Amino acid sequence: MLKISINEPELKFVELIRLALSEETKEQRERAIKNVKHEAVAARLDLLAAEGGSSWVTDPDNAHFVQWTIRTSAERREAAYEFSQTARRYEERNERRLNIAEHIGKLIWLSILDRKFEGVQTEIGILQQVRDDAKSHAVSGARDIDTLRKVWATYRGVVHLGMALDFCEEHPMPQANLLHVAEQYRRELSQNCPKGTSKPYVSFEEQISFVYLSSLKGPRFRDRGLPYDVV
């Protein structure tokens, strides 16, 4: 399992982190998430410049930080370009596929809550239910069972974040709690198995777990205690 730390400023970019999860491999997702973190850093630097003017740049106490912003500016430009490519793939193809996978995840979670523990790929299982529902509502991209199998196999390790975003949109709560909701979904999918089987709905190795961090030491400007370095 891959663990990703998210600090308080990065929580404001959590929808972009979900977009980063639309990439097709764990390696691509990890890279895309780092690119989002660079976007969060750039936004904080822009805010600092807007509020602090030029005085903080010339303050001798800030010399090391100013040098750091110059030294790392190329990383942020590269990250912005790479993430634009992730966003393009999302808009062209991956958004629909991730939405479908998250819908499958919700149906599995409801089956777990109802103690039905329905299978995913059986003849009357959850993928078949999604297919039948898509056909009856003329929804494209979800009417072929082989396509659904591929979509679920690709995204099952990351659907919990989108599921949590949808839940928190319907049930407003403090932003940091969103990651706790996502963790609850992740655990349910990884600790429960379809009835009559011994393998969980989502294997541990496929998953990305999001961990909230809020008290790391860092620069003294804004968000005291939160670093600017991407981790």
Secondary structure by P-SEA (a helix, b strand, c coil): cbbbbbccccccaaaaaaaaaccccaaaaaaaaaaaaaaaaaaaaaaaaaaacccccccccaaaaaaaaaaaaaaaaaaaaaaaaaaaaaaacaaaaaaaaaaaaaaaaaaaaacccccccccccaaaaaaaaaaaacccccccaaaaaaaaaaccccaaaaaaaaaaaaccccccaaaaaaaaaaaaaaacccccccccccccccbbbbbbbcccccccccccccccccc
